[in-house]
C-alpha cells in the first residue's frame, strides 16, 4: 500500500513566486524521518531537506522549508522565490515505519510518485 | 569528486540474459540501496544493505539479487532479464542505515530489456 502520497502530478509557477508541494504520509511508528529530493531533467537525485518526527521546529534550508503538520501527517515543501533552475521533479520520501522493530528493516525508504514543477519567466 | 559511481550508464539487453549493474561509493557509507524508477511510480526500493556483509529485501526484490562483500561495492544482478525490468536504476548510500541520514544517489543506469 502506498504510504507516501503526492497529489499534484504537475504544476506551473511563475518566477519569484513561492510554491508549495504537497506530501502526506501514513505511519503508525512514532519515530520517522521525512525527506525531499529534487530530480532535474538531467536525472540526478539531489537531497533538499530533512524533517525528523520529533523535531520541534520546521526544517529550513535556504529557500526550502518544510511545513510539517504531524497531526495531519503532512510534510509539504515550500520553495520561496522560485527560480528557473527550480524546474524539476520533486519527490517526498519517508523512512520505513517498521524501522524501529528490527534492525533488518532499518534504512528502508519509501518515495512518493513525485510532482513535476515548471517555473516560467 | 567523492560520491557514487554507477556503471554502465545505459544498456540494452536481450530478455533472458543476465546483467550486473555496478555501484561503487567512496564515502565509506555503511548503508547502500538499489532503486528502480518508473514513470508515475517514483522510486521503489529493490534491495538494501545496512552494512558490509548484510543485505535485505525492499519493496520489489523479485528477479534481482545483491551482494555486499565490502563497504564500497554493491552490485545488482538480474539473473534472467525480463521486459518488465526495463527501468532506470539508481544506487544510493547513506552514512548509516537507521534512516535519519539523507541518501546520496548515483547518476543512474538506464536499462532496456528487449
gemmi code that builds the backbone of each chain (N, CA, C; Angstrom):
import gemmi

chains = {
    "A": [
        ("UNK", (0.843, -1.189, 0.000), (0.000, 0.000, 0.000), (0.888, 1.252, 0.000)),
        ("UNK", (0.452, 2.241, -0.761), (1.226, 3.479, -0.859), (1.218, 4.183, 0.477)),
        ("UNK", (2.396, 4.494, 0.975), (2.481, 5.163, 2.271), (2.803, 6.639, 2.112)),
        ("UNK", (3.258, 7.036, 0.951), (3.601, 8.419, 0.663), (2.743, 8.874, -0.511)),
        ("UNK", (2.037, 9.969, -0.331), (1.135, 10.453, -1.372), (1.482, 11.872, -1.760)),
        ("UNK", (1.737, 12.062, -3.038), (1.917, 13.391, -3.591), (0.788, 13.582, -4.589)),
        ("UNK", (-0.150, 14.447, -4.266), (-1.387, 14.551, -5.040), (-1.257, 15.425, -6.281)),
        ("UNK", (-0.184, 16.186, -6.390), (-0.006, 17.107, -7.517), (0.963, 16.490, -8.521)),
        ("UNK", (0.455, 15.967, -9.628), (1.378, 15.382, -10.597), (2.245, 16.438, -11.273)),
        ("UNK", (1.703, 17.660, -11.431), (2.476, 18.713, -12.074), (1.910, 20.071, -11.754)),
        ("UNK", (2.782, 21.079, -11.813), (2.309, 22.430, -11.587), (3.242, 23.451, -12.216)),
        ("UNK", (2.649, 24.572, -12.604), (3.402, 25.696, -13.130), (3.481, 26.768, -12.058)),
        ("UNK", (4.618, 27.424, -11.993), (4.768, 28.531, -11.056), (5.583, 29.628, -11.738)),
        ("UNK", (5.218, 30.852, -11.435), (5.923, 31.962, -12.059), (7.195, 32.267, -11.269)),
        ("UNK", (8.209, 32.658, -11.990), (9.477, 33.017, -11.375), (9.241, 34.039, -10.267)),
        ("UNK", (9.973, 33.854, -9.173), (9.958, 34.724, -7.992), (8.766, 34.484, -7.076)),
        ("UNK", (7.836, 33.654, -7.506), (6.728, 33.318, -6.619), (7.095, 32.122, -5.745)),
        ("UNK", (6.346, 31.961, -4.654), (6.523, 30.801, -3.791), (5.616, 29.669, -4.279)),
        ("UNK", (6.041, 28.441, -4.042), (5.249, 27.277, -4.427), (5.270, 26.259, -3.298)),
        ("UNK", (4.127, 25.637, -3.086), (4.008, 24.608, -2.052), (3.709, 23.267, -2.705)),
        ("UNK", (4.521, 22.282, -2.387), (4.339, 20.935, -2.911), (3.816, 20.052, -1.787)),
        ("UNK", (2.705, 19.380, -2.056), (2.041, 18.611, -1.022), (2.634, 17.212, -0.859)),
        ("UNK", (2.644, 16.760, 0.379), (3.076, 15.401, 0.682), (2.360, 14.939, 1.938)),
        ("UNK", (1.647, 13.848, 1.846), (1.054, 13.226, 3.031), (1.590, 11.812, 3.155)),
        ("UNK", (1.605, 11.329, 4.369), (2.201, 10.027, 4.625), (1.351, 9.265, 5.623)),
        ("UNK", (1.620, 8.002, 5.704), (0.865, 7.140, 6.597), (1.843, 6.274, 7.370)),
        ("UNK", (1.809, 6.386, 8.672), (2.644, 5.543, 9.514), (2.050, 5.486, 10.910)),
        ("UNK", (2.281, 4.369, 11.589), (1.892, 4.245, 12.990), (3.120, 4.284, 13.890)),
        ("UNK", (4.269, 4.436, 13.266), (5.516, 4.481, 14.014), (5.715, 5.889, 14.557)),
        ("UNK", (6.055, 6.055, 15.844), (6.233, 7.404, 16.379), (7.528, 8.072, 15.925)),
        ("UNK", (8.476, 7.280, 15.431), (9.767, 7.815, 15.037), (9.983, 7.575, 13.551)),
        ("UNK", (10.110, 8.645, 12.818), (10.305, 8.508, 11.370), (10.979, 9.763, 10.845)),
        ("UNK", (11.487, 9.660, 9.648), (12.128, 10.795, 9.001), (11.481, 11.080, 7.666)),
        ("UNK", (11.384, 12.328, 7.329), (10.791, 12.752, 6.070), (11.824, 13.528, 5.271)),
        ("UNK", (11.889, 13.269, 3.983), (12.909, 13.844, 3.122), (12.266, 14.382, 1.848)),
        ("UNK", (12.889, 15.399, 1.289), (12.517, 15.875, -0.035), (13.760, 15.839, -0.929)),
        ("UNK", (13.525, 15.358, -2.162), (14.584, 15.293, -3.156), (14.123, 16.012, -4.425)),
        ("UNK", (15.096, 16.517, -5.140), (14.846, 17.183, -6.423), (15.520, 16.377, -7.526)),
        ("UNK", (14.812, 16.172, -8.614), (15.397, 15.486, -9.763), (15.221, 16.362, -11.003)),
        ("UNK", (16.266, 17.079, -11.407), (16.171, 17.878, -12.632), (16.147, 16.973, -13.853)),
        ("UNK", (15.982, 17.586, -15.001), (15.857, 16.805, -16.241), (17.120, 16.003, -16.544)),
        ("UNK", (18.229, 16.398, -15.963), (19.473, 15.650, -16.160), (19.455, 14.306, -15.446)),
        ("UNK", (18.534, 14.117, -14.513), (18.314, 12.793, -13.931), (18.863, 12.546, -12.549)),
        ("UNK", (19.808, 13.348, -12.085), (20.365, 13.048, -10.768), (19.380, 13.399, -9.655)),
        ("UNK", (19.509, 12.719, -8.559), (18.662, 12.946, -7.382), (19.441, 13.793, -6.393)),
        ("UNK", (18.840, 14.890, -5.981), (19.514, 15.847, -5.111), (18.732, 15.975, -3.814)),
        ("UNK", (19.379, 15.704, -2.691), (18.733, 15.846, -1.390), (18.522, 17.323, -1.077)),
        ("UNK", (17.316, 17.672, -0.617), (16.994, 19.065, -0.313), (16.872, 19.338, 1.173)),
        ("UNK", (16.069, 18.527, 1.878), (15.715, 18.900, 3.240), (15.210, 17.679, 3.992)),
        ("UNK", (15.415, 17.685, 5.299), (15.031, 16.570, 6.160), (14.261, 17.093, 7.370)),
        ("UNK", (13.236, 16.315, 7.775), (12.469, 16.630, 8.979), (12.316, 15.358, 9.799)),
        ("UNK", (12.729, 15.394, 11.051), (12.532, 14.270, 11.937), (11.204, 14.395, 12.657)),
        ("UNK", (10.602, 13.270, 12.974), (9.258, 13.304, 13.559), (9.249, 13.963, 14.930)),
        ("UNK", (10.394, 13.978, 15.609), (10.442, 14.591, 16.933), (10.972, 16.016, 16.915)),
        ("UNK", (11.313, 16.498, 15.726), (11.816, 17.870, 15.637), (10.713, 18.852, 15.989)),
        ("UNK", (11.043, 19.799, 16.858), (10.042, 20.762, 17.319), (9.788, 21.857, 16.298)),
        ("UNK", (10.809, 22.171, 15.514), (10.668, 23.255, 14.547), (10.666, 22.704, 13.130)),
        ("UNK", (10.004, 23.425, 12.247), (10.025, 23.064, 10.833), (11.432, 23.260, 10.269)),
        ("UNK", (11.840, 22.309, 9.449), (13.170, 22.387, 8.855), (13.224, 23.467, 7.784)),
        ("UNK", (14.372, 24.123, 7.695), (14.603, 25.108, 6.633), (16.011, 24.915, 6.088)),
        ("UNK", (16.139, 25.095, 4.770), (17.440, 25.040, 4.106), (17.415, 26.053, 2.984)),
        ("UNK", (17.926, 27.234, 3.251), (17.925, 28.272, 2.229), (16.513, 28.642, 1.815)),
        ("UNK", (16.228, 28.473, 0.526), (14.886, 28.815, 0.020), (13.867, 27.705, 0.240)),
        ("UNK", (14.322, 26.594, 0.801), (13.418, 25.469, 1.036), (13.002, 25.437, 2.504)),
        ("UNK", (11.751, 25.214, 2.731), (11.267, 24.994, 4.087), (10.227, 23.889, 4.048)),
        ("UNK", (10.095, 23.214, 5.161), (9.182, 22.092, 5.241), (8.072, 22.458, 6.213)),
        ("UNK", (6.848, 22.458, 5.749), (5.680, 22.744, 6.594), (5.195, 21.411, 7.160)),
        ("UNK", (5.680, 21.095, 8.357), (5.432, 19.798, 8.978), (4.239, 19.898, 9.907)),
        ("UNK", (3.172, 19.175, 9.576), (1.982, 19.132, 10.416), (1.771, 17.678, 10.817)),
        ("UNK", (2.309, 17.350, 11.975), (2.380, 15.952, 12.412), (1.002, 15.337, 12.579)),
        ("UNK", (0.088, 16.082, 13.179), (-1.245, 15.525, 13.430), (-1.970, 15.218, 12.126)),
        ("UNK", (-1.697, 15.999, 11.101), (-2.335, 15.790, 9.800), (-1.503, 14.867, 8.909)),
        ("UNK", (-0.321, 14.469, 9.403), (0.592, 13.609, 8.644), (0.894, 14.222, 7.283)),
        ("UNK", (1.278, 15.469, 7.325), (1.664, 16.123, 6.084), (3.026, 16.782, 6.245)),
        ("UNK", (3.759, 16.838, 5.162), (5.121, 17.403, 5.163), (5.315, 18.128, 3.839)),
        ("UNK", (4.691, 19.258, 3.717), (4.717, 19.994, 2.453), (6.013, 20.778, 2.298)),
        ("UNK", (6.537, 20.778, 1.102), (7.751, 21.533, 0.788), (7.359, 22.902, 0.251)),
        ("UNK", (7.956, 23.936, 0.788), (7.726, 25.294, 0.304), (9.025, 25.805, -0.311)),
        ("UNK", (8.941, 26.222, -1.551), (10.078, 26.840, -2.229), (9.749, 28.323, -2.368)),
        ("UNK", (10.550, 29.138, -1.756), (10.294, 30.580, -1.831), (11.059, 31.172, -3.014)),
        ("UNK", (10.536, 32.244, -3.562), (11.213, 32.979, -4.635), (11.721, 32.037, -5.722)),
        ("UNK", (10.804, 31.366, -6.396), (11.172, 30.351, -7.390), (12.114, 30.904, -8.450)),
        ("UNK", (13.017, 30.040, -8.875), (13.961, 30.374, -9.937), (13.780, 29.385, -11.083)),
        ("UNK", (14.225, 29.784, -12.264), (14.081, 28.898, -13.425), (14.765, 27.553, -13.180)),
        ("UNK", (15.840, 27.591, -12.431), (16.564, 26.356, -12.136), (15.832, 25.428, -11.177)),
        ("UNK", (14.723, 25.884, -10.631), (13.932, 25.027, -9.753), (13.033, 24.082, -10.541)),
        ("UNK", (12.951, 24.270, -11.845), (12.141, 23.360, -12.678), (12.718, 21.956, -12.576)),
        ("UNK", (11.911, 21.036, -12.079), (12.391, 19.678, -11.821), (11.231, 18.839, -11.301)),
        ("UNK", (11.519, 17.552, -11.118), (10.599, 16.664, -10.421), (11.004, 16.664, -8.954)),
        ("UNK", (10.027, 16.724, -8.071), (10.289, 16.747, -6.641), (9.636, 15.529, -5.987)),
        ("UNK", (10.436, 14.831, -5.183), (9.962, 13.625, -4.520), (9.995, 13.796, -3.006)),
        ("UNK", (8.914, 13.376, -2.385), (8.840, 13.262, -0.935), (9.169, 11.816, -0.573)),
        ("UNK", (9.880, 11.617, 0.519), (10.245, 10.259, 0.918), (10.170, 10.125, 2.432)),
        ("UNK", (9.942, 8.906, 2.874), (9.852, 8.629, 4.304), (10.612, 7.364, 4.631)),
        ("UNK", (11.279, 7.375, 5.750), (11.897, 6.150, 6.211), (10.801, 5.176, 6.592)),
        ("UNK", (11.021, 3.898, 6.259), (10.024, 2.869, 6.525), (9.605, 2.902, 7.986)),
        ("UNK", (8.323, 2.857, 8.240), (7.828, 2.928, 9.609), (8.135, 1.692, 10.437)),
        ("UNK", (8.620, 0.597, 9.809), (8.946, -0.584, 10.602), (10.373, -0.510, 11.133)),
        ("UNK", (10.996, 0.606, 10.882), (12.428, 0.703, 11.128), (12.849, 0.425, 12.548)),
        ("UNK", (12.002, 0.686, 13.497), (12.417, 0.500, 14.882), (12.189, -0.922, 15.373)),
        ("UNK", (11.461, -1.720, 14.612), (11.093, -3.026, 15.133), (12.215, -4.041, 14.969)),
        ("UNK", (12.906, -3.945, 13.895), (14.019, -4.875, 13.689), (15.100, -4.162, 12.894)),
        ("UNK", (16.309, -4.415, 13.275), (17.410, -3.760, 12.582), (17.495, -4.200, 11.133)),
        ("UNK", (16.877, -5.312, 10.818), (16.896, -5.785, 9.438), (16.132, -4.859, 8.531)),
        ("UNK", (15.167, -4.120, 9.064), (14.354, -3.248, 8.227), (14.793, -1.795, 8.334)),
        ("UNK", (15.906, -1.553, 9.008), (16.407, -0.191, 9.038), (16.697, 0.298, 7.629)),
        ("UNK", (16.521, 1.579, 7.479), (17.005, 2.205, 6.254), (16.081, 2.097, 5.069)),
        ("UNK", (14.949, 1.458, 5.208), (14.047, 1.370, 4.070), (13.347, 2.703, 3.884)),
        ("UNK", (13.482, 3.225, 2.703), (12.808, 4.460, 2.346), (11.647, 4.161, 1.409)),
        ("UNK", (10.620, 4.987, 1.509), (9.553, 4.928, 0.514), (9.399, 6.312, -0.104)),
        ("UNK", (9.232, 6.329, -1.409), (9.126, 7.578, -2.150), (7.718, 7.775, -2.672)),
        ("UNK", (7.289, 9.035, -2.752), (6.053, 9.351, -3.446), (6.277, 9.311, -4.949)),
        ("UNK", (5.179, 9.496, -5.688), (5.251, 9.413, -7.150), (5.864, 10.655, -7.782)),
        ("UNK", (5.978, 11.726, -6.999), (6.641, 12.919, -7.497), (5.699, 13.990, -8.001)),
        ("UNK", (6.173, 15.234, -7.998), (5.463, 16.387, -8.556), (6.400, 17.100, -9.522)),
        ("UNK", (5.959, 17.281, -10.748), (6.753, 17.988, -11.742), (6.475, 19.479, -11.618)),
        ("UNK", (7.515, 20.251, -11.378), (7.382, 21.710, -11.257), (8.027, 22.360, -12.466)),
        ("UNK", (7.291, 23.265, -13.085), (7.834, 24.050, -14.184), (7.751, 25.517, -13.793)),
        ("UNK", (8.908, 26.160, -13.740), (8.967, 27.583, -13.399), (9.020, 28.387, -14.690)),
        ("UNK", (8.108, 29.336, -14.820), (8.027, 30.138, -16.047), (8.504, 31.560, -15.787)),
        ("UNK", (9.096, 32.189, -16.808), (9.595, 33.568, -16.619), (8.457, 34.549, -16.390)),
    ],
    "B": [
        ("UNK", (35.446, 14.170, -7.802), (34.774, 14.448, -6.535), (34.244, 13.145, -5.945)),
        ("UNK", (34.101, 13.122, -4.648), (33.617, 11.932, -3.971), (32.162, 11.697, -4.322)),
        ("UNK", (31.749, 10.443, -4.208), (30.350, 10.167, -4.495), (30.120, 8.730, -4.863)),
        ("UNK", (29.073, 8.526, -5.640), (28.675, 7.193, -6.057), (28.827, 7.068, -7.562)),
        ("UNK", (29.439, 6.012, -7.971), (29.645, 5.743, -9.396), (28.853, 4.521, -9.806)),
        ("UNK", (28.042, 4.688, -10.829), (27.274, 3.567, -11.372), (27.756, 3.258, -12.781)),
        ("UNK", (27.752, 1.988, -13.120), (28.117, 1.574, -14.469), (27.324, 0.334, -14.850)),
        ("UNK", (26.904, 0.230, -16.117), (27.083, 1.240, -17.159), (26.078, 2.381, -17.017)),
        ("UNK", (26.218, 3.392, -17.859), (25.267, 4.491, -17.863), (23.951, 4.053, -18.472)),
        ("UNK", (24.050, 3.249, -19.504), (22.854, 2.705, -20.127), (23.200, 1.376, -20.783)),
        ("UNK", (22.175, 0.554, -20.998), (22.397, -0.772, -21.553), (21.114, -1.275, -22.188)),
        ("UNK", (21.259, -1.912, -23.330), (20.146, -2.634, -23.942), (20.473, -4.111, -23.834)),
        ("UNK", (19.515, -4.874, -23.321), (19.779, -6.272, -23.001), (18.671, -7.150, -23.561)),
        ("UNK", (19.042, -8.293, -24.103), (18.032, -9.233, -24.594), (17.391, -9.959, -23.422)),
        ("UNK", (16.095, -10.173, -23.506), (15.390, -10.920, -22.468), (16.034, -12.294, -22.281)),
        ("UNK", (16.132, -12.698, -21.018), (16.727, -13.988, -20.698), (18.203, -13.918, -20.365)),
        ("UNK", (18.858, -12.827, -20.747), (20.275, -12.665, -20.436), (20.459, -12.168, -19.010)),
        ("UNK", (21.621, -12.369, -18.478), (21.938, -11.864, -17.143), (22.750, -10.576, -17.260)),
        ("UNK", (22.681, -9.799, -16.193), (23.353, -8.498, -16.220), (23.657, -8.088, -14.796)),
        ("UNK", (24.819, -7.500, -14.591), (25.159, -6.941, -13.279), (25.380, -5.451, -13.412)),
        ("UNK", (24.632, -4.710, -12.635), (24.821, -3.260, -12.560), (25.786, -2.976, -11.410)),
        ("UNK", (26.780, -2.174, -11.707), (27.807, -1.915, -10.704), (27.541, -0.596, -9.976)),
        ("UNK", (27.919, -0.599, -8.715), (27.779, 0.597, -7.884), (28.940, 0.639, -6.902)),
        ("UNK", (29.650, 1.752, -6.907), (30.787, 1.935, -6.005), (30.690, 3.306, -5.365)),
        ("UNK", (30.912, 3.329, -4.040), (30.942, 4.618, -3.351), (32.256, 4.774, -2.597)),
        ("UNK", (32.704, 6.022, -2.498), (33.982, 6.278, -1.833), (33.807, 7.158, -0.607)),
        ("UNK", (32.615, 7.146, -0.044), (32.332, 7.978, 1.127), (32.382, 7.167, 2.418)),
        ("UNK", (32.677, 5.879, 2.314), (32.714, 4.979, 3.456), (31.372, 4.933, 4.185)),
        ("UNK", (30.307, 5.074, 3.410), (28.975, 4.960, 3.987), (28.660, 3.506, 4.313)),
        ("UNK", (27.976, 3.319, 5.433), (27.633, 1.957, 5.838), (26.487, 1.381, 5.018)),
        ("UNK", (25.496, 2.204, 4.710), (24.274, 1.704, 4.073), (24.257, 2.021, 2.581)),
        ("UNK", (23.778, 1.061, 1.811), (23.632, 1.245, 0.368), (22.305, 0.671, -0.076)),
        ("UNK", (21.815, 1.182, -1.214), (20.461, 0.871, -1.666), (20.430, 0.783, -3.195)),
        ("UNK", (19.490, -0.006, -3.695), (19.175, -0.018, -5.111), (17.695, 0.292, -5.285)),
        ("UNK", (17.415, 1.237, -6.181), (16.051, 1.603, -6.518), (15.849, 1.449, -8.024)),
        ("UNK", (14.588, 1.264, -8.394), (14.220, 1.426, -9.787), (13.207, 2.562, -9.873)),
        ("UNK", (13.317, 3.339, -10.934), (12.421, 4.470, -11.123), (11.607, 4.264, -12.382)),
        ("UNK", (10.313, 4.244, -12.227), (9.390, 4.082, -13.345), (8.395, 5.222, -13.321)),
        ("UNK", (8.011, 5.674, -14.498), (7.127, 6.826, -14.626), (5.847, 6.621, -13.828)),
        ("UNK", (5.520, 7.616, -13.010), (4.288, 7.563, -12.229), (4.371, 6.764, -10.935)),
        ("UNK", (5.501, 6.092, -10.732), (5.647, 5.256, -9.531), (6.738, 5.740, -8.599)),
        ("UNK", (7.423, 6.790, -8.959), (8.509, 7.270, -8.118), (9.642, 6.256, -8.071)),
        ("UNK", (10.339, 6.220, -6.973), (11.440, 5.275, -6.787), (10.968, 4.149, -5.877)),
        ("UNK", (11.266, 2.939, -6.261), (10.904, 1.785, -5.444), (12.167, 1.027, -5.059)),
        ("UNK", (12.250, 0.694, -3.782), (13.438, 0.048, -3.252), (13.473, -1.412, -3.660)),
        ("UNK", (14.603, -1.845, -4.207), (14.764, -3.229, -4.647), (15.429, -4.046, -3.538)),
        ("UNK", (16.635, -3.635, -3.184), (17.387, -4.269, -2.102), (18.180, -3.190, -1.391)),
        ("UNK", (18.592, -3.514, -0.179), (19.421, -2.580, 0.552), (20.421, -3.356, 1.398)),
        ("UNK", (21.386, -2.609, 1.919), (22.391, -3.202, 2.796), (22.746, -2.182, 3.858)),
        ("UNK", (22.587, -2.561, 5.107), (22.878, -1.627, 6.189), (24.363, -1.598, 6.551)),
        ("UNK", (25.057, -2.659, 6.219), (26.490, -2.701, 6.482), (27.082, -3.825, 5.650)),
        ("UNK", (28.385, -3.777, 5.449), (29.041, -4.815, 4.659), (28.735, -6.185, 5.247)),
        ("UNK", (28.390, -7.120, 4.367), (28.088, -8.477, 4.790), (26.627, -8.764, 5.018)),
        ("UNK", (25.775, -7.727, 4.998), (24.335, -7.921, 5.209), (23.549, -7.274, 4.084)),
        ("UNK", (22.445, -7.914, 3.716), (21.542, -7.340, 2.716), (20.110, -7.601, 3.147)),
        ("UNK", (19.196, -6.826, 2.577), (17.790, -7.001, 2.883), (16.934, -6.713, 1.673)),
        ("UNK", (15.737, -7.239, 1.679), (14.816, -7.042, 0.560), (14.011, -5.773, 0.744)),
        ("UNK", (13.822, -5.082, -0.370), (12.989, -3.900, -0.364), (11.590, -4.213, -0.824)),
        ("UNK", (11.000, -3.260, -1.513), (9.609, -3.372, -1.948), (9.434, -4.286, -3.151)),
        ("UNK", (10.418, -4.295, -4.064), (10.302, -5.054, -5.313), (11.557, -5.884, -5.567)),
        ("UNK", (11.836, -6.908, -4.747), (13.098, -7.643, -4.864), (13.117, -8.766, -5.896)),
        ("UNK", (11.937, -9.191, -6.351), (11.879, -10.388, -7.197), (12.591, -10.162, -8.526)),
        ("UNK", (13.442, -11.126, -8.868), (14.189, -11.050, -10.117), (15.540, -10.385, -9.979)),
        ("UNK", (15.859, -9.916, -8.782), (17.108, -9.207, -8.525), (17.847, -9.849, -7.343)),
        ("UNK", (19.163, -9.768, -7.392), (19.956, -10.183, -6.244), (21.097, -9.195, -6.048)),
        ("UNK", (21.568, -9.111, -4.814), (22.668, -8.202, -4.483), (23.667, -8.920, -3.592)),
        ("UNK", (24.827, -8.313, -3.481), (25.840, -8.779, -2.544), (26.564, -7.570, -1.982)),
        ("UNK", (27.129, -7.731, -0.811), (27.859, -6.608, -0.189), (29.112, -7.196, 0.478)),
        ("UNK", (30.075, -7.501, -0.366), (31.311, -8.128, 0.118), (32.192, -7.137, 0.865)),
        ("UNK", (32.065, -5.855, 0.544), (32.859, -4.826, 1.222), (32.028, -3.553, 1.327)),
        ("UNK", (32.582, -2.549, 1.969), (31.832, -1.313, 2.204), (31.538, -0.557, 0.923)),
        ("UNK", (32.457, -0.606, -0.027), (32.375, 0.299, -1.162), (31.477, -0.184, -2.301)),
        ("UNK", (31.317, -1.476, -2.447), (30.660, -2.003, -3.652), (29.333, -2.676, -3.342)),
        ("UNK", (28.365, -2.463, -4.215), (27.033, -3.042, -4.004), (26.430, -3.366, -5.366)),
        ("UNK", (26.865, -4.446, -6.004), (26.351, -4.781, -7.333), (24.950, -5.366, -7.292)),
        ("UNK", (24.195, -5.066, -8.337), (22.831, -5.579, -8.502), (22.814, -6.493, -9.721)),
        ("UNK", (22.327, -7.711, -9.538), (22.333, -8.690, -10.625), (20.923, -9.072, -11.029)),
        ("UNK", (20.687, -9.056, -12.349), (19.468, -9.597, -12.920), (19.860, -10.945, -13.519)),
        ("UNK", (19.384, -12.028, -12.943), (19.821, -13.353, -13.365), (19.284, -13.718, -14.746)),
        ("UNK", (18.032, -13.350, -15.006), (17.400, -13.648, -16.290), (16.427, -12.510, -16.586)),
        ("UNK", (16.899, -11.539, -17.326), (16.147, -10.296, -17.502), (14.816, -10.510, -18.229)),
        ("UNK", (13.825, -9.732, -17.800), (12.514, -9.729, -18.448), (12.162, -8.294, -18.834)),
        ("UNK", (11.300, -8.101, -19.834), (10.991, -6.729, -20.274), (10.456, -5.818, -19.177)),
        ("UNK", (9.773, -6.375, -18.182), (9.235, -5.535, -17.100), (10.344, -4.947, -16.221)),
        ("UNK", (11.552, -5.403, -16.413), (12.678, -4.835, -15.673), (13.308, -3.653, -16.408)),
        ("UNK", (12.730, -3.273, -17.513), (13.132, -2.041, -18.180), (12.832, -0.871, -17.264)),
        ("UNK", (13.871, -0.102, -16.933), (13.702, 0.954, -15.945), (14.993, 1.757, -15.854)),
        ("UNK", (14.942, 2.790, -15.029), (16.166, 3.488, -14.647), (16.505, 3.044, -13.234)),
        ("UNK", (17.734, 2.599, -13.052), (18.158, 2.059, -11.763), (19.108, 3.042, -11.078)),
        ("UNK", (18.784, 3.323, -9.824), (19.617, 4.223, -9.041), (20.216, 3.477, -7.852)),
        ("UNK", (21.489, 3.688, -7.657), (22.175, 3.233, -6.459), (22.307, 4.425, -5.522)),
        ("UNK", (22.183, 4.195, -4.231), (22.298, 5.274, -3.255), (23.036, 4.771, -2.028)),
        ("UNK", (23.533, 5.701, -1.246), (24.176, 5.328, 0.007), (23.828, 6.360, 1.064)),
        ("UNK", (23.938, 5.947, 2.310), (23.786, 6.881, 3.421), (24.767, 6.493, 4.510)),
        ("UNK", (25.098, 7.458, 5.335), (26.131, 7.244, 6.329), (25.796, 6.075, 7.249)),
        ("UNK", (24.540, 6.001, 7.664), (24.081, 4.889, 8.480), (22.782, 4.349, 7.902)),
        ("UNK", (22.349, 3.215, 8.412), (21.134, 2.608, 7.891), (19.906, 2.896, 8.726)),
        ("UNK", (20.032, 3.794, 9.710), (18.885, 3.984, 10.599), (17.866, 4.952, 10.048)),
        ("UNK", (18.047, 5.427, 8.847), (17.006, 6.155, 8.149), (16.950, 7.631, 8.441)),
        ("UNK", (17.751, 8.146, 9.364), (17.725, 9.575, 9.639), (18.772, 10.348, 8.851)),
        ("UNK", (19.524, 9.626, 8.050), (20.532, 10.270, 7.223), (20.029, 10.375, 5.795)),
        ("UNK", (20.304, 11.476, 5.108), (19.889, 11.575, 3.707), (20.668, 10.585, 2.855)),
        ("UNK", (20.084, 10.221, 1.756), (20.742, 9.328, 0.823), (21.410, 10.138, -0.285)),
        ("UNK", (22.561, 9.646, -0.708), (23.274, 10.228, -1.829), (23.121, 9.275, -3.000)),
        ("UNK", (22.775, 9.814, -4.150), (22.441, 8.969, -5.292), (23.513, 9.024, -6.371)),
        ("UNK", (23.663, 7.902, -7.067), (24.442, 7.884, -8.296), (23.631, 8.487, -9.426)),
        ("UNK", (24.234, 8.528, -10.613), (23.584, 9.162, -11.754), (22.592, 8.260, -12.469)),
        ("UNK", (22.523, 7.011, -12.071), (21.531, 6.112, -12.645), (22.050, 5.299, -13.810)),
        ("UNK", (21.407, 4.148, -14.014), (21.660, 3.290, -15.172), (20.333, 3.075, -15.876)),
        ("UNK", (20.296, 3.435, -17.151), (19.078, 3.251, -17.934), (19.156, 1.899, -18.622)),
        ("UNK", (18.269, 0.999, -18.249), (18.306, -0.380, -18.741), (17.053, -0.692, -19.542)),
        ("UNK", (17.261, -1.176, -20.750), (16.138, -1.563, -21.616), (16.253, -3.048, -21.908)),
        ("UNK", (15.196, -3.780, -21.630), (15.157, -5.218, -21.868), (14.240, -5.475, -23.069)),
        ("UNK", (14.809, -6.098, -24.091), (14.027, -6.320, -25.315), (13.656, -7.789, -25.488)),
    ],
}
model = gemmi.Model(1)
for chain_id, residues in chains.items():
    chain = gemmi.Chain(chain_id)
    for i, (resn, *xyz) in enumerate(residues, 1):
        res = gemmi.Residue()
        res.name, res.seqid = resn, gemmi.SeqId(i, " ")
        for name, pos in zip(("N", "CA", "C"), xyz):
            atom = gemmi.Atom()
            atom.name, atom.element = name, gemmi.Element(name[0])
            atom.pos, atom.b_iso = gemmi.Position(*pos), 0.0
            res.add_atom(atom)
        chain.add_residue(res)
    model.add_chain(chain)
structure = gemmi.Structure()
structure.add_model(model)
structure.setup_entities()
